[in-house]
Amino acid sequence: MLILAKWTIIFFGIFLISAGLLMLLNPVKVRAILRKAGSTNLINYAEITIRMIPAAALIIYADFTRFPLPVKWFGWFMLATSLILYFVPRKLHHQFSLSAADILKPLYFQMVAPFSILFGLVVIYCVSN
């Protein structure tokens, strides 16, 4: 179980790095992806459920990381916000995504891309021995 949790966290870090690179290199595509959040029941509940997997892994593996308490808190935060999103009406979630996509211009995605990349590296660093 611990090995699976560790590798889930590593893949989560790789996902964050990949998302950051996509934001940097193709922000228009990222904006289009954001517009789809919550657009259908399948997309809405799949994205929430998939988000819970690394959250659970962070909670399970936190005691074996370089920074146990912040990692555990972050995992619980991700899990709690995911559970809350299950109860937010899908159409409201989708409307929020559309509004955010209207506000967030491609340049803004490029500006935050380095933070996603850095955060992904930090996530991986936390579990590396």
N, C-alpha and C positions, 0 to 999 in steps of 0.2 A: 504493500500500500504506500509506504514512504517513497519508494523508488518511482512509482507512478506519479505521486504528488510532485516530486522534485522535477521530473521530466515535463509534467504539465506546466509547471511554473517556468521552466526554460522555454518551452514552446510559446507561452504567453509573452515572455520577453522578446522572443523572435517576432511574434505578431506585432508587438508595439513598435519594434524597429522597422518592420516592413510597412506598417501603417504610416509611420513618420516619413519613410522614403517615398511612399505613394503621395502623401500630402505635399512633399517637397517637389517631386517630379511631375505629378499629374493632379493638381488640386481641383481641376474641373471634374475629374472622375470621382474624387472623394466627395465633392459637393453633390454629385448625382447619387452616390451611395447614401449619403445622409438623407436625401429627399425620400428614399425608400423606407427608412426606419419606421416601423409601425404601420406600413401601408397595407399589409394583409395580415390575417391571423397567423399564417405560417411564419412570415418574416418576423412579426412582433414577438411571438412566443418562442421562436427558435433563437432569436438574438438574446432574449432575456435568459433562457435556459443555458445557452452556450456560455454566457457571461458568468453563470454560477459555477461552472466547472473550475476555472482557475481560482475563483474566490474560495471554493472548498479546499482546493490544493494549498492555497496560501495559509489557510487556517490549520490544516493538517500538518504541514511541514514547517510552520513558523518556528517551532522550538529548535529546529536544526539549521536555521539560517544565521547569517551574521548579525541581524538585527531582529530578534524574535518578536518583541512587543510591537514595533511599527508594522511589521509584516502581518502579524495576527490582526491588528486593528484594521489594516487596509483590507484584508480578506473579509473580515466581518462587515466592513463598510460596503464592499462590493456585494456581498450576499444580502445584506439588509436592503440596499437600494434596489437590487434585482427583485426581491420579494415585494417591495412596494410597487414596482412597475407592473407586477402581475395584476394589481388591483386598479391601476390607472386605466381608464377606458382606452382601447386601442386607437380610436379616432382622435382622442386628445393627444396621445403620444405622437401620432402621425402629424397632426397639426403643429405640434411643437417642433418636430423635425423639419417640416417645411418652412416654418418661421425662422428657425436657426439657419437653414440653408440660404434663405433670402438675405439674412444679415451677414453671414460669414462669406465674405468675398474670397476668391482664390488666393489672393495675397495673404490673407489672414491664416489660411491653412499652411502656407509656406512659412509664415512667421512662427507658428507653433510646432512645426515639424521637428526642429531640433530637440524640443522638449520631449516629444514622444520617443525619439531615438535615444536620448539620454536616459529617460525613464526605463525603457526596455533594457538598456545596458545595466542599469542599477538593479533591476529585477533579477537579471541573470547573475550579476555579481553577488547578490544576497544569498544565492543558493550554491555558488561555486565554493569548492573547498580547496 
